């Protein structure tokens, strides 16, 4: 999983979600490493229930070629799933290739 947050890009190793029964938002900690700086950081977010569902379905895919890309801006979350092999094949610039390494 890749997360874009505060003008930085992170590779996420794991996510812990504290499900709040009956609530619209859940507390999540994304255990990540900032790309190009090799700095480990825990990213704390209040995520909507819909994003929690997306994370669960992504984990169920169990497909090493699928990359979940999450863009976080304030309280807004946009996501997409890409094929790593397609992305590596299609990338024409060094900056994109660095994110997929």
ABEGO torsion letter per residue (X at the ends): XBBBBGGBBBBBABBBBBBBBGBABBBBBBBBBBBGAGBBBBBBBBBBAAAAAAAAAAAAAGBAABBBBBBBBEABBBBBBBBAAAAAAABABAAAAAAAX
